[in-house]
Amino acid sequence: MNNLNSILLEGNLVKDPELSYSSKGTPVCNFSVASNRYYKQGDETNEEVSYFDVTTWSRLAEVCNEYLTKGRGVRIVGRLKQDRWDDQEGKTRSKVHIVAEHVEFKPKFKSKEDPDQEGDPESNQDSEEAQDKEVLDQAASF
């Protein structure tokens, strides 16, 4: 019987994703996400930033590599996976990362100085969101 292992995370990419291929030729995309938590302590508002490594596989990996860039917001649904290995000194090491099963792309907000921006910024953003959602929905169904 499987135990519950599920995570929902929102944040922003720390750097551009990296696409590689497994020994069997399956696409694998790795990226890191920073997630901010704000809390009050007395009259002060404090920020706590956590960083998470994320892995996607197959078609979702290809889509993430194509559409995600540093700074892009994402919502990830997945599971935690712990890798274990022995280092050069023989000590057992471990690391927990997220294996994403679903990735939602958050809207891109273009600056006024962005030369690629044409026409009404709101209509471009809506169109881009719709395209991203359609591609993601297709990828998530694999």
TIVO-2410 file (N, C-alpha, C; in nm, 3 decimals):
# residues 142
REC num residu      c1      c2      c3 atome chaine
REC   1      M   0.084  -0.118   0.000     N      A
REC   1      M   0.000   0.000   0.000    CA      A
REC   1      M   0.089   0.124   0.000     C      A
REC   2      N   0.060   0.219  -0.089     N      A
REC   2      N   0.136   0.343  -0.096    CA      A
REC   2      N   0.091   0.439   0.013     C      A
REC   3      N   0.186   0.510   0.070     N      A
REC   3      N   0.155   0.617   0.164    CA      A
REC   3      N   0.138   0.746   0.085     C      A
REC   4      L   0.074   0.843   0.146     N      A
REC   4      L   0.054   0.972   0.080    CA      A
REC   4      L   0.187   1.044   0.067     C      A
REC   5      N   0.220   1.086  -0.053     N      A
REC   5      N   0.341   1.161  -0.081    CA      A
REC   5      N   0.306   1.262  -0.189     C      A
REC   6      S   0.265   1.381  -0.147     N      A
REC   6      S   0.218   1.481  -0.242    CA      A
REC   6      S   0.264   1.619  -0.197     C      A
REC   7      I   0.298   1.702  -0.295     N      A
REC   7      I   0.341   1.838  -0.262    CA      A
REC   7      I   0.282   1.935  -0.364     C      A
REC   8      L   0.244   2.052  -0.315     N      A
REC   8      L   0.198   2.163  -0.398    CA      A
REC   8      L   0.288   2.280  -0.365     C      A
REC   9      L   0.352   2.337  -0.466     N      A
REC   9      L   0.451   2.443  -0.444    CA      A
REC   9      L   0.432   2.553  -0.547     C      A
REC  10      E   0.440   2.678  -0.502     N      A
REC  10      E   0.442   2.793  -0.592    CA      A
REC  10      E   0.570   2.870  -0.567     C      A
REC  11      G   0.628   2.919  -0.675     N      A
REC  11      G   0.750   2.998  -0.663    CA      A
REC  11      G   0.797   3.044  -0.799     C      A
REC  12      N   0.923   3.087  -0.804     N      A
REC  12      N   0.983   3.137  -0.927    CA      A
REC  12      N   1.113   3.063  -0.956     C      A
REC  13      L   1.140   3.041  -1.086     N      A
REC  13      L   1.262   2.973  -1.125    CA      A
REC  13      L   1.383   3.058  -1.088     C      A
REC  14      V   1.484   2.992  -1.032     N      A
REC  14      V   1.607   3.059  -0.991    CA      A
REC  14      V   1.700   3.079  -1.111     C      A
REC  15      K   1.697   2.986  -1.205     N      A
REC  15      K   1.776   2.997  -1.329    CA      A
REC  15      K   1.704   2.920  -1.438     C      A
REC  16      D   1.752   2.932  -1.560     N      A
REC  16      D   1.689   2.862  -1.672    CA      A
REC  16      D   1.695   2.710  -1.649     C      A
REC  17      P   1.594   2.638  -1.697     N      A
REC  17      P   1.593   2.492  -1.681    CA      A
REC  17      P   1.701   2.426  -1.766     C      A
REC  18      E   1.737   2.303  -1.728     N      A
REC  18      E   1.837   2.225  -1.801    CA      A
REC  18      E   1.773   2.096  -1.848     C      A
REC  19      L   1.781   2.071  -1.978     N      A
REC  19      L   1.725   1.950  -2.037    CA      A
REC  19      L   1.836   1.851  -2.065     C      A
REC  20      S   1.814   1.726  -2.026     N      A
REC  20      S   1.907   1.617  -2.057    CA      A
REC  20      S   1.824   1.495  -2.092     C      A
REC  21      Y   1.890   1.385  -2.117     N      A
REC  21      Y   1.820   1.262  -2.154    CA      A
REC  21      Y   1.872   1.147  -2.070     C      A
REC  22      S   1.781   1.059  -2.029     N      A
REC  22      S   1.819   0.941  -1.952    CA      A
REC  22      S   1.893   0.845  -2.044     C      A
REC  23      S   1.948   0.739  -1.986     N      A
REC  23      S   2.020   0.639  -2.067    CA      A
REC  23      S   1.928   0.571  -2.168     C      A
REC  24      K   1.798   0.575  -2.142     N      A
REC  24      K   1.701   0.516  -2.235    CA      A
REC  24      K   1.646   0.619  -2.334     C      A
REC  25      G   1.697   0.743  -2.328     N      A
REC  25      G   1.654   0.847  -2.421    CA      A
REC  25      G   1.534   0.928  -2.378     C      A
REC  26      T   1.490   0.911  -2.254     N      A
REC  26      T   1.375   0.986  -2.203    CA      A
REC  26      T   1.418   1.128  -2.164     C      A
REC  27      P   1.346   1.231  -2.210     N      A
REC  27      P   1.380   1.368  -2.172    CA      A
REC  27      P   1.361   1.390  -2.021     C      A
REC  28      V   1.457   1.462  -1.961     N      A
REC  28      V   1.453   1.496  -1.819    CA      A
REC  28      V   1.488   1.645  -1.808     C      A
REC  29      C   1.403   1.720  -1.742     N      A
REC  29      C   1.428   1.863  -1.724    CA      A
REC  29      C   1.442   1.892  -1.574     C      A
REC  30      N   1.550   1.959  -1.538     N      A
REC  30      N   1.575   1.996  -1.399    CA      A
REC  30      N   1.578   2.148  -1.386     C      A
REC  31      F   1.517   2.197  -1.278     N      A
REC  31      F   1.521   2.340  -1.249    CA      A
REC  31      F   1.501   2.359  -1.099     C      A
REC  32      S   1.537   2.478  -1.052     N      A
REC  32      S   1.522   2.513  -0.911    CA      A
REC  32      S   1.419   2.623  -0.896     C      A
REC  33      V   1.341   2.613  -0.789     N      A
REC  33      V   1.235   2.709  -0.761    CA      A
REC  33      V   1.258   2.772  -0.624     C      A
REC  34      A   1.246   2.903  -0.617     N      A
REC  34      A   1.251   2.975  -0.490    CA      A
REC  34      A   1.107   3.006  -0.449     C      A
REC  35      S   1.076   2.976  -0.324     N      A
REC  35      S   0.942   3.002  -0.273    CA      A
REC  35      S   0.954   3.091  -0.149     C      A
REC  36      N   0.883   3.203  -0.150     N      A
REC  36      N   0.891   3.300  -0.041    CA      A
REC  36      N   0.777   3.281   0.058     C      A
REC  37      R   0.810   3.298   0.184     N      A
REC  37      R   0.711   3.295   0.291    CA      A
REC  37      R   0.728   3.423   0.370     C      A
REC  38      Y   0.619   3.496   0.388     N      A
REC  38      Y   0.622   3.620   0.465    CA      A
REC  38      Y   0.548   3.597   0.597     C      A
REC  39      Y   0.605   3.651   0.704     N      A
REC  39      Y   0.540   3.637   0.834    CA      A
REC  39      Y   0.571   3.760   0.919     C      A
REC  40      K   0.483   3.784   1.015     N      A
REC  40      K   0.500   3.898   1.105    CA      A
REC  40      K   0.564   3.852   1.234     C      A
REC  41      Q   0.655   3.934   1.282     N      A
REC  41      Q   0.716   3.911   1.412    CA      A
REC  41      Q   0.713   4.046   1.483     C      A
REC  42      G   0.615   4.062   1.570     N      A
REC  42      G   0.592   4.193   1.629    CA      A
REC  42      G   0.539   4.288   1.524     C      A
REC  43      D   0.607   4.401   1.506     N      A
REC  43      D   0.567   4.498   1.404    CA      A
REC  43      D   0.641   4.478   1.272     C      A
REC  44      E   0.737   4.386   1.272     N      A
REC  44      E   0.818   4.363   1.152    CA      A
REC  44      E   0.759   4.254   1.064     C      A
REC  45      T   0.769   4.275   0.933     N      A
REC  45      T   0.735   4.171   0.837    CA      A
REC  45      T   0.865   4.108   0.790     C      A
REC  46      N   0.876   3.978   0.805     N      A
REC  46      N   0.998   3.906   0.767    CA      A
REC  46      N   0.972   3.817   0.647     C      A
REC  47      E   1.079   3.787   0.576     N      A
REC  47      E   1.071   3.700   0.459    CA      A
REC  47      E   1.164   3.581   0.478     C      A
REC  48      E   1.113   3.465   0.445     N      A
REC  48      E   1.192   3.342   0.450    CA      A
REC  48      E   1.186   3.280   0.310     C      A
REC  49      V   1.301   3.256   0.250     N      A
REC  49      V   1.307   3.199   0.115    CA      A
REC  49      V   1.356   3.056   0.124     C      A
REC  50      S   1.285   2.965   0.059     N      A
REC  50      S   1.327   2.825   0.051    CA      A
REC  50      S   1.349   2.790  -0.095     C      A
REC  51      Y   1.448   2.705  -0.120     N      A
REC  51      Y   1.483   2.665  -0.256    CA      A
REC  51      Y   1.458   2.516  -0.273     C      A
REC  52      F   1.398   2.479  -0.387     N      A
REC  52      F   1.363   2.340  -0.413    CA      A
REC  52      F   1.409   2.300  -0.552     C      A
REC  53      D   1.471   2.183  -0.562     N      A
REC  53      D   1.508   2.127  -0.693    CA      A
REC  53      D   1.391   2.046  -0.745     C      A
REC  54      V   1.360   2.064  -0.874     N      A
REC  54      V   1.244   2.000  -0.937    CA      A
REC  54      V   1.291   1.923  -1.060     C      A
REC  55      T   1.233   1.804  -1.080     N      A
REC  55      T   1.261   1.722  -1.198    CA      A
REC  55      T   1.131   1.691  -1.268     C      A
REC  56      T   1.130   1.706  -1.401     N      A
REC  56      T   1.016   1.665  -1.483    CA      A
REC  56      T   1.065   1.565  -1.587     C      A
REC  57      W   0.975   1.481  -1.634     N      A
REC  57      W   1.011   1.374  -1.727    CA      A
REC  57      W   0.925   1.378  -1.853     C      A
REC  58      S   0.974   1.318  -1.958     N      A
REC  58      S   0.902   1.293  -2.083    CA      A
REC  58      S   0.857   1.424  -2.148     C      A
REC  59      R   0.733   1.425  -2.198     N      A
REC  59      R   0.683   1.542  -2.271    CA      A
REC  59      R   0.677   1.665  -2.181     C      A
REC  60      L   0.642   1.647  -2.054     N      A
REC  60      L   0.638   1.760  -1.961    CA      A
REC  60      L   0.777   1.823  -1.949     C      A
REC  61      A   0.882   1.742  -1.952     N      A
REC  61      A   1.019   1.794  -1.947    CA      A
REC  61      A   1.048   1.882  -2.068     C      A
REC  62      E   1.007   1.837  -2.185     N      A
REC  62      E   1.030   1.914  -2.308    CA      A
REC  62      E   0.955   2.047  -2.304     C      A
REC  63      V   0.830   2.044  -2.258     N      A
REC  63      V   0.749   2.166  -2.251    CA      A
REC  63      V   0.808   2.264  -2.150     C      A
REC  64      C   0.848   2.213  -2.034     N      A
REC  64      C   0.909   2.301  -1.932    CA      A
REC  64      C   1.037   2.365  -1.985     C      A
REC  65      N   1.119   2.286  -2.053     N      A
REC  65      N   1.243   2.340  -2.107    CA      A
REC  65      N   1.216   2.448  -2.212     C      A
REC  66      E   1.111   2.430  -2.289     N      A
REC  66      E   1.079   2.526  -2.395    CA      A
REC  66      E   1.022   2.657  -2.341     C      A
REC  67      Y   0.936   2.651  -2.240     N      A
REC  67      Y   0.861   2.768  -2.197    CA      A
REC  67      Y   0.909   2.834  -2.068     C      A
REC  68      L   0.983   2.763  -1.986     N      A
REC  68      L   1.026   2.822  -1.859    CA      A
REC  68      L   1.159   2.893  -1.875     C      A
REC  69      T   1.173   3.003  -1.803     N      A
REC  69      T   1.297   3.079  -1.798    CA      A
REC  69      T   1.316   3.131  -1.657     C      A
REC  70      K   1.436   3.176  -1.629     N      A
REC  70      K   1.467   3.233  -1.499    CA      A
REC  70      K   1.365   3.341  -1.463     C      A
REC  71      G   1.313   3.335  -1.341     N      A
REC  71      G   1.218   3.434  -1.292    CA      A
REC  71      G   1.073   3.401  -1.317     C      A
REC  72      R   1.045   3.306  -1.404     N      A
REC  72      R   0.906   3.270  -1.437    CA      A
REC  72      R   0.840   3.203  -1.318     C      A
REC  73      G   0.718   3.242  -1.289     N      A
REC  73      G   0.643   3.183  -1.180    CA      A
REC  73      G   0.582   3.050  -1.221     C      A
REC  74      V   0.579   2.956  -1.128     N      A
REC  74      V   0.522   2.824  -1.153    CA      A
REC  74      V   0.444   2.775  -1.032     C      A
REC  75      R   0.348   2.689  -1.060     N      A
REC  75      R   0.278   2.613  -0.955    CA      A
REC  75      R   0.303   2.467  -0.990     C      A
REC  76      I   0.356   2.393  -0.894     N      A
REC  76      I   0.398   2.255  -0.918    CA      A
REC  76      I   0.319   2.161  -0.828     C      A
REC  77      V   0.271   2.052  -0.887     N      A
REC  77      V   0.211   1.943  -0.812    CA      A
REC  77      V   0.298   1.821  -0.840     C      A
REC  78      G   0.339   1.754  -0.734     N      A
REC  78      G   0.426   1.639  -0.754    CA      A
REC  78      G   0.443   1.559  -0.627     C      A
REC  79      R   0.556   1.489  -0.623     N      A
REC  79      R   0.588   1.405  -0.508    CA      A
REC  79      R   0.733   1.428  -0.468     C      A
REC  80      L   0.764   1.396  -0.345     N      A
REC  80      L   0.900   1.407  -0.295    CA      A
REC  80      L   0.975   1.278  -0.322     C      A
REC  81      K   1.102   1.290  -0.359     N      A
REC  81      K   1.186   1.173  -0.382    CA      A
REC  81      K   1.319   1.196  -0.312     C      A
REC  82      Q   1.363   1.095  -0.239     N      A
REC  82      Q   1.491   1.105  -0.169    CA      A
REC  82      Q   1.595   1.021  -0.241     C      A
REC  83      D   1.704   1.085  -0.281     N      A
REC  83      D   1.817   1.013  -0.340    CA      A
REC  83      D   1.920   0.990  -0.231     C      A
REC  84      R   1.982   0.872  -0.231     N      A
REC  84      R   2.086   0.838  -0.133    CA      A
REC  84      R   2.209   0.788  -0.207     C      A
REC  85      W   2.326   0.826  -0.157     N      A
REC  85      W   2.452   0.780  -0.215    CA      A
REC  85      W   2.562   0.789  -0.111     C      A
REC  86      D   2.673   0.723  -0.139     N      A
REC  86      D   2.791   0.730  -0.053    CA      A
REC  86      D   2.890   0.826  -0.118     C      A
REC  87      D   2.941   0.921  -0.039     N      A
REC  87      D   3.037   1.017  -0.095    CA      A
REC  87      D   3.177   0.954  -0.100     C      A
REC  88      Q   3.276   1.033  -0.139     N      A
REC  88      Q   3.413   0.983  -0.155    CA      A
REC  88      Q   3.473   0.935  -0.024     C      A
REC  89      E   3.423   0.987   0.087     N      A
REC  89      E   3.473   0.947   0.219    CA      A
REC  89      E   3.394   0.831   0.278     C      A
REC  90      G   3.300   0.778   0.202     N      A
REC  90      G   3.221   0.664   0.248    CA      A
REC  90      G   3.101   0.702   0.334     C      A
REC  91      K   3.074   0.829   0.350     N      A
REC  91      K   2.958   0.873   0.428    CA      A
REC  91      K   2.834   0.869   0.341     C      A
REC  92      T   2.725   0.822   0.401     N      A
REC  92      T   2.598   0.818   0.329    CA      A
REC  92      T   2.539   0.958   0.325     C      A
REC  93      R   2.505   1.001   0.206     N      A
REC  93      R   2.444   1.132   0.185    CA      A
REC  93      R   2.303   1.113   0.130     C      A
REC  94      S   2.221   1.215   0.145     N      A
REC  94      S   2.087   1.210   0.086    CA      A
REC  94      S   2.041   1.350   0.050     C      A
REC  95      K   1.949   1.354  -0.044     N      A
REC  95      K   1.893   1.481  -0.089    CA      A
REC  95      K   1.749   1.456  -0.130     C      A
REC  96      V   1.660   1.544  -0.091     N      A
REC  96      V   1.519   1.534  -0.129    CA      A
REC  96      V   1.492   1.636  -0.239     C      A
REC  97      H   1.425   1.591  -0.345     N      A
REC  97      H   1.384   1.683  -0.452    CA      A
REC  97      H   1.240   1.650  -0.491     C      A
REC  98      I   1.183   1.735  -0.574     N      A
REC  98      I   1.045   1.720  -0.617    CA      A
REC  98      I   1.043   1.660  -0.757     C      A
REC  99      V   0.963   1.556  -0.775     N      A
REC  99      V   0.935   1.502  -0.908    CA      A
REC  99      V   0.798   1.558  -0.945     C      A
REC 100      A   0.797   1.649  -1.042     N      A
REC 100      A   0.673   1.718  -1.079    CA      A
REC 100      A   0.589   1.631  -1.172     C      A
REC 101      E   0.461   1.624  -1.141     N      A
REC 101      E   0.366   1.553  -1.226    CA      A
REC 101      E   0.277   1.651  -1.302     C      A
REC 102      H   0.273   1.776  -1.255     N      A
REC 102      H   0.194   1.881  -1.319    CA      A
REC 102      H   0.264   2.014  -1.292     C      A
REC 103      V   0.280   2.095  -1.395     N      A
REC 103      V   0.343   2.226  -1.380    CA      A
REC 103      V   0.253   2.329  -1.448     C      A
REC 104      E   0.212   2.430  -1.372     N      A
REC 104      E   0.136   2.541  -1.429    CA      A
REC 104      E   0.229   2.659  -1.444     C      A
REC 105      F   0.224   2.723  -1.560     N      A
REC 105      F   0.305   2.841  -1.584    CA      A
REC 105      F   0.227   2.964  -1.540     C      A
REC 106      K   0.286   3.045  -1.456     N      A
REC 106      K   0.222   3.169  -1.412    CA      A
REC 106      K   0.240   3.274  -1.521     C      A
REC 107      P   0.154   3.376  -1.525     N      A
REC 107      P   0.164   3.479  -1.629    CA      A
REC 107      P   0.299   3.549  -1.628     C      A
REC 108      K   0.346   3.582  -1.748     N      A
REC 108      K   0.466   3.664  -1.761    CA      A
REC 108      K   0.423   3.808  -1.757     C      A
REC 109      F   0.497   3.890  -1.686     N      A
REC 109      F   0.469   4.032  -1.682    CA      A
REC 109      F   0.585   4.103  -1.750     C      A
REC 110      K   0.558   4.163  -1.865     N      A
REC 110      K   0.663   4.229  -1.942    CA      A
REC 110      K   0.678   4.373  -1.895     C      A
REC 111      S   0.802   4.418  -1.895     N      A
REC 111      S   0.828   4.557  -1.858    CA      A
REC 111      S   0.800   4.647  -1.978     C      A
REC 112      K   0.784   4.774  -1.952     N      A
REC 112      K   0.757   4.870  -2.060    CA      A
REC 112      K   0.877   4.884  -2.152     C      A
REC 113      E   0.996   4.849  -2.103     N      A
REC 113      E   1.117   4.861  -2.184    CA      A
REC 113      E   1.140   4.739  -2.272     C      A
REC 114      D   1.055   4.636  -2.262     N      A
REC 114      D   1.074   4.513  -2.338    CA      A
REC 114      D   1.046   4.539  -2.486     C      A
REC 115      P   1.148   4.529  -2.573     N      A
REC 115      P   1.127   4.559  -2.715    CA      A
REC 115      P   1.043   4.456  -2.787     C      A
REC 116      D   1.028   4.337  -2.733     N      A
REC 116      D   0.949   4.232  -2.798    CA      A
REC 116      D   0.800   4.253  -2.779     C      A
REC 117      Q   0.763   4.341  -2.690     N      A
REC 117      Q   0.622   4.364  -2.658    CA      A
REC 117      Q   0.558   4.451  -2.766     C      A
REC 118      E   0.450   4.400  -2.825     N      A
REC 118      E   0.381   4.475  -2.929    CA      A
REC 118      E   0.234   4.489  -2.891     C      A
REC 119      G   0.171   4.599  -2.933     N      A
REC 119      G   0.028   4.615  -2.913    CA      A
REC 119      G  -0.010   4.627  -2.767     C      A
REC 120      D  -0.132   4.586  -2.738     N      A
REC 120      D  -0.187   4.594  -2.604    CA      A
REC 120      D  -0.124   4.488  -2.515     C      A
REC 121      P  -0.051   4.528  -2.409     N      A
REC 121      P   0.017   4.429  -2.325    CA      A
REC 121      P  -0.080   4.330  -2.260     C      A
REC 122      E  -0.200   4.377  -2.227     N      A
REC 122      E  -0.295   4.287  -2.161    CA      A
REC 122      E  -0.343   4.178  -2.256     C      A
REC 123      S  -0.370   4.213  -2.381     N      A
REC 123      S  -0.418   4.111  -2.475    CA      A
REC 123      S  -0.306   4.014  -2.510     C      A
REC 124      N  -0.181   4.061  -2.520     N      A
REC 124      N  -0.068   3.970  -2.543    CA      A
REC 124      N  -0.053   3.873  -2.428     C      A
REC 125      Q  -0.066   3.923  -2.307     N      A
REC 125      Q  -0.051   3.838  -2.189    CA      A
REC 125      Q  -0.160   3.732  -2.186     C      A
REC 126      D  -0.284   3.770  -2.214     N      A
REC 126      D  -0.394   3.674  -2.214    CA      A
REC 126      D  -0.372   3.567  -2.320     C      A
REC 127      S  -0.328   3.608  -2.438     N      A
REC 127      S  -0.302   3.514  -2.547    CA      A
REC 127      S  -0.191   3.418  -2.509     C      A
REC 128      E  -0.085   3.471  -2.450     N      A
REC 128      E   0.028   3.387  -2.409    CA      A
REC 128      E  -0.014   3.290  -2.300     C      A
REC 129      E  -0.094   3.338  -2.204     N      A
REC 129      E  -0.143   3.250  -2.098    CA      A
REC 129      E  -0.225   3.136  -2.156     C      A
REC 130      A  -0.311   3.167  -2.252     N      A
REC 130      A  -0.395   3.064  -2.313    CA      A
REC 130      A  -0.309   2.962  -2.387     C      A
REC 131      Q  -0.208   3.008  -2.460     N      A
REC 131      Q  -0.119   2.916  -2.531    CA      A
REC 131      Q  -0.043   2.829  -2.432     C      A
REC 132      D   0.013   2.891  -2.327     N      A
REC 132      D   0.087   2.815  -2.227    CA      A
REC 132      D  -0.002   2.711  -2.161     C      A
REC 133      K  -0.126   2.750  -2.127     N      A
REC 133      K  -0.218   2.658  -2.062    CA      A
REC 133      K  -0.253   2.542  -2.154     C      A
REC 134      E  -0.275   2.571  -2.281     N      A
REC 134      E  -0.308   2.465  -2.377    CA      A
REC 134      E  -0.192   2.367  -2.391     C      A
REC 135      V  -0.071   2.417  -2.405     N      A
REC 135      V   0.046   2.331  -2.418    CA      A
REC 135      V   0.064   2.249  -2.292     C      A
REC 136      L   0.048   2.313  -2.177     N      A
REC 136      L   0.065   2.242  -2.051    CA      A
REC 136      L  -0.041   2.136  -2.032     C      A
REC 137      D  -0.166   2.168  -2.065     N      A
REC 137      D  -0.273   2.069  -2.052    CA      A
REC 137      D  -0.245   1.948  -2.139     C      A
REC 138      Q  -0.193   1.972  -2.260     N      A
REC 138      Q  -0.158   1.860  -2.348    CA      A
REC 138      Q  -0.045   1.779  -2.288     C      A
REC 139      A   0.057   1.846  -2.236     N      A
REC 139      A   0.172   1.776  -2.180    CA      A
REC 139      A   0.134   1.698  -2.054     C      A
REC 140      A   0.047   1.757  -1.973     N      A
REC 140      A   0.009   1.692  -1.848    CA      A
REC 140      A  -0.074   1.567  -1.871     C      A
REC 141      S  -0.131   1.554  -1.991     N      A
REC 141      S  -0.215   1.437  -2.018    CA      A
REC 141      S  -0.133   1.316  -2.061     C      A
REC 142      F  -0.002   1.331  -2.077     N      A
REC 142      F   0.083   1.218  -2.118    CA      A
REC 142      F   0.112   1.128  -2.002     C      A
***
